[in-house]
């Protein structure tokens, strides 16, 4: 039998054994594989077309610059969140194929990818409202971090535009291919857009000259335009499908591009001196209307309801 230890000795022995146990446990856990923490973002290569250089940044930080450039900071937070998710989805899908400019996955040129403004440009643009606006944009991006839009397990083509003119357009009428989640839906409340209605005026002579150059068989004459030019058909959205141009026929999209119109939803007025286009809406009209999203947010819709309205049958899931 071992001699009895004094009570102080027992306490000391207990502390010693506890310390050894903790040390051994620490060694075990330091060697055991740990589950990686889920990232709140992921890096992406971005070609800055203004600076002509490729930079590496986190997607969430990149999206702050995209949302700020693509949608007014004065919009409702839920609309900004919808924009953040749409822009993130667009970015992830675009990055899969790689933009290629500067060897990057995506670029800052809106004619190629999405608009983007860095913090210095935003500060210059916003002035005294910089801190407040930036915090609002960051909240929209952070509150939706990692979320993207999927259709049957695949990232969608998350197209968006400024205003639809009351009704978005079916992708098949703009890009020739039908897309199940890019179909025509109502888009009320867009009248707040300064470009919701617009007018483009062209002299009769220049109109005839421009059309005849584009379609050599049209045979337009400035003095006969009232008889030679007519909208023949429209899609259900109101956008022009076909236009008679003398002996030629054009699509609304072709005429929109030729005369740099805000929308293919237009009417044609022929006066004594001019051809006047009256347009409704701004952009191609496919996918989410930004002003429509803001109108929905003002009515109490959250960003998920906004996205579900403009992209039929999608799911919102964490992409990373």
C-alpha positions, 0 to 999 in steps of 0.5 A: 500500500502506498503511503497517504499523500497530504491533501496539498500533494493530492491537489498538486498531483491532480493539477499535474495530471490535468495539465498532461491530459490537456497537453496530449489532447492538444497534440491530438487535435493539432494532428487531426485534419480540420474541416475548412471554414466555408469562405465568405468570398472567392478570388477573381481575376478582373481586367480594369479596362481603364487602367489597362491592367489585370487585378486580383480581388475578392468577388464580394469586393468586386461586386461592391463596385459593380452594384454601385455602377449598375444601380443607383445607390438611392434605390431600396436596399432590397432592390440593391440586394436583388442586383447584387445576386444577379450581378454575382450570378452573371460574374460566376457564369461569365468567369467559367468561360473567361472574358479573356481581356488581359488574361482575366476572367471578367472585365470592367467594360459594360460593353463586354461584361458589367460596369464597375467603379473603384472606390476612388471613382465612387468617392468622386461621384458621390462626394459627401454622400460617399460613406453613406452610399458605400455602406448601403451598397456593402450591406446589399452585397454582404447580406447576400454573400455567396448567393447566386441564381440557379435553374435545374442546378446550373447558374443562369444567364442573369441578364438585366436592364434599366427599364422594360417599359411595363413588360419584359421581353422573351429572350427568344425575341432578342437573342433568337434562343428561348430560355425557360427562365427568361420569359416576358413578365409584367414590370410596373412602376418604372416611370421614375426612370428619366429614360422611361420615355425618350425621343430621337429625331432624324431628318427625313433625308438622313433617315432615307440615306442611312436606311438605304446604306444599310439595306441597299434594296430599300429604295427609300425617298425622303419625300415618300417616307410616310407611305414607305415606312410602317411598323408591321408587327409587335411582340406581346411586350409592345416591342417592334418585331418588324418594320417595313422600309420601302422594299426592305424589311427590318426587325425592331432590334436592327432599327434600334441599333441603327439609330441608337434608340433606348429600346425596341419598343418604339413608334414612328412619327413622320413629320414634314421635316423629320422622322421621330422615334418615340421610345418606351423603356431602356435596354434589351428588356430581357431579365430583371428590370432595375427600375421595376425591381425598385418599384417592387421593393417600394411595395414591400417585396424582398430581394428573393421575391423580386428575383423570382418574379423576373427569373421564372422557376429559379432557385437561390442557392449558395454558390460558395 
